[in-house]
């Protein structure tokens, strides 16, 4: 039976669906407008996952070597420059140096048990260092001298794990230069004094907050041979807020 066209529109099924859909669209549009207004007025503040960046001071990224030693056997005195052999060739030194120095008194020798000049300096040729077998080590290769006692450090230096590298990691972009030991360490007193640390890297904010897992135990770094877990304690127990 056909519908009477004179029937009111509100009772027409198709018109009712269209009317209901239009009402829903109006509500959705209104909600989106309210949401946009809240965002526009700053109703919600966004917290990025990173901690605020810290600007590194200029000295922390300065690639100038810590020390600028002469890589030649030279000594400057006033306006004159001498080779080590200029004096030591005509002025003999005693067999052992357990005495107060009369020359080179500016040297502060604090190198562990290395208390003898001839542990490092060649006895006959003062323009060279001495190896364990008595052979000469060129003056511009001090890292070979340091390797006599600091073998593991020398190995790390060769592979870039110790010391400093200036230039480019990708050698296709430019030159790479490994600094020698004495460009950082004073050979007569190698330990560094107290230094101000540079700012740390920017970390996600979640790593700066105290982490707890879902079971209420405090998370801690994975144990390593250099950082074993506490004896008899596998997990940290979350503090009881009631004090019990």
C-alpha positions in Angstrom: 0.0 0.0 0.0 1.5 3.3 -1.0 2.0 6.1 1.6 -0.3 9.0 1.5 1.7 12.0 0.2 -0.4 14.2 2.4 1.1 12.4 5.5 3.3 14.7 7.7 7.0 14.6 6.9 8.0 13.6 10.4 6.3 10.3 9.9 8.2 9.5 6.7 10.9 6.9 7.5 13.5 8.2 5.0 13.1 11.8 6.1 13.5 10.7 9.8 16.8 9.0 9.0 18.1 12.1 7.2 17.0 14.4 10.0 18.7 12.2 12.6 21.9 12.1 10.6 21.9 15.9 10.3 21.5 16.2 14.0 24.5 13.9 14.7 26.6 15.9 12.2 25.7 19.1 14.0 26.7 17.6 17.4 30.0 16.3 16.0 30.8 19.6 14.3 30.0 21.5 17.5 32.3 19.1 19.5 35.1 19.6 17.0 34.7 23.4 17.2 34.9 23.3 21.0 37.9 21.0 20.9 39.6 23.4 18.4 38.8 26.4 20.6 40.3 24.6 23.6 43.5 23.9 21.7 43.6 27.4 20.3 43.3 28.9 23.8 46.0 26.7 25.2 43.7 24.5 27.3 46.1 21.6 27.1 49.9 22.0 27.4 52.1 19.5 25.5 55.0 18.0 27.3 57.6 16.7 24.9 59.2 13.3 25.8 62.7 14.8 25.8 64.2 16.7 28.7 65.0 20.4 28.0 68.2 20.6 25.8 71.3 21.9 27.5 73.7 24.0 25.5 77.2 22.7 25.8 79.9 25.3 26.6 82.4 26.2 24.0 85.2 24.5 25.8 83.4 21.2 25.8 83.5 21.0 22.0 86.8 22.7 21.4 89.0 20.4 19.3 92.3 22.2 20.3 94.7 19.6 21.9 95.0 19.9 25.7 98.8 20.1 25.3 101.0 21.3 22.5 104.3 19.4 23.1 107.3 19.6 20.8 107.4 16.4 18.8 111.1 17.0 18.2 114.0 16.8 20.8 114.2 20.5 21.2 114.4 22.8 24.3 113.7 26.5 24.2 115.6 28.7 26.6 115.1 32.4 26.1 115.6 33.2 22.5 117.7 30.0 21.9 116.5 26.6 20.9 118.8 23.6 21.5 118.6 19.9 20.6 118.8 17.6 23.6 122.1 16.1 22.2 123.7 19.6 22.0 124.3 19.5 25.7 124.1 15.8 26.6 126.7 15.0 24.0 129.3 17.0 26.0 127.9 16.9 29.5 127.8 13.3 30.8 125.0 12.2 33.2 125.5 9.8 36.1 124.5 6.2 35.7 121.5 6.7 38.0 119.5 9.8 38.5 118.6 9.4 42.2 119.8 12.9 43.0 118.5 16.4 42.9 118.4 17.7 39.4 120.7 20.7 38.6 119.0 21.2 35.2 115.4 20.7 34.0 114.3 21.6 37.5 110.9 22.7 36.2 110.1 19.0 35.8 107.7 17.5 38.4 108.3 13.8 38.1 105.2 12.0 39.4 104.9 8.9 37.2 104.4 6.0 39.7 107.4 3.8 40.0 108.9 5.4 36.9 111.5 7.4 38.9 114.5 7.0 36.5 115.1 9.2 33.5 116.6 6.3 31.6 113.4 4.3 31.8 112.2 6.5 29.0 115.2 8.4 27.6 118.0 6.7 25.6 121.2 6.8 27.5 123.5 7.3 24.5 121.2 9.2 22.1 119.2 11.9 24.0 117.4 12.7 20.8 115.4 9.4 21.1 113.5 7.4 23.6 114.6 3.8 24.6 112.7 0.6 24.0 112.8 -2.5 26.3 115.6 -4.0 24.2 117.7 -0.9 24.2 116.8 0.2 20.7 115.8 3.7 19.9 112.2 5.0 19.6 111.9 8.2 17.5 111.0 11.3 19.4 107.9 11.9 17.4 106.5 8.4 18.3 105.9 8.8 22.0 103.0 6.4 22.0 105.4 3.5 21.3 107.2 4.5 24.5 104.0 4.6 26.5 103.1 1.1 25.2 106.1 -0.4 27.1 104.1 -0.2 30.3 100.5 0.7 29.2 99.9 -2.0 26.7 96.2 -2.3 27.1 95.7 1.4 26.9 97.9 1.5 23.8 95.7 -1.2 22.2 92.6 0.8 23.0 94.3 4.0 21.6 95.0 2.1 18.3 91.4 1.2 17.9 90.0 4.6 18.9 88.5 3.6 22.3 91.1 5.6 24.3 92.3 9.1 23.5 91.0 11.7 21.2 90.3 11.8 17.4 89.9 15.1 15.6 88.4 15.4 12.2 85.8 13.3 10.5 84.5 9.8 11.3 83.8 9.3 7.6 87.3 9.7 6.0 85.7 10.4 2.6 84.6 13.8 4.1 88.0 14.9 5.4 91.1 14.0 7.4 91.1 12.1 10.7 93.8 12.7 13.2 94.6 10.6 16.3 96.2 12.7 19.0 99.3 11.2 20.6 99.5 10.4 24.3 101.5 13.5 25.3 99.0 15.8 23.5 96.7 15.1 26.5 99.0 13.8 29.2 102.1 15.4 30.7 104.7 12.6 30.3 106.4 13.4 33.6 103.1 13.7 35.5 100.4 12.1 33.5 97.3 12.1 35.8 94.7 14.8 35.1 93.7 17.1 37.8 90.0 17.7 38.8 87.9 18.7 35.8 84.5 20.3 35.5 82.3 17.8 33.6 80.4 18.9 30.5 76.6 18.7 30.5 75.2 15.2 29.8 73.2 14.2 26.7 69.5 15.0 26.4 67.6 12.0 27.5 63.9 11.1 27.3 62.0 12.4 30.3 60.9 8.9 31.3 64.5 8.0 31.9 65.0 10.9 34.3 62.1 9.9 36.4 62.2 7.1 39.0 61.1 3.9 37.1 58.9 1.3 38.7 57.6 -1.8 37.0 54.1 -3.1 37.1 54.8 -5.4 40.1 55.9 -2.4 42.2 59.6 -3.2 42.0 62.1 -0.5 41.3 63.8 -1.1 37.9 67.6 -1.1 37.8 70.3 -1.5 35.2 71.1 -5.0 33.9 74.0 -6.5 36.0 77.3 -6.7 34.3 80.7 -8.1 35.4 81.6 -4.6 36.4 78.3 -4.0 38.1 77.1 -7.2 39.7 73.7 -7.4 41.5 73.7 -7.0 45.3 74.5 -10.1 47.2 71.3 -11.8 48.4 69.1 -9.1 46.8 67.6 -9.7 43.4 65.1 -6.9 43.4 64.6 -3.6 45.1 61.5 -3.6 47.2 59.2 -0.6 46.8 59.0 1.4 50.1 55.8 0.9 52.1 54.1 4.3 52.4 52.6 3.3 55.8 56.0 2.7 57.2 55.3 -1.0 58.0 
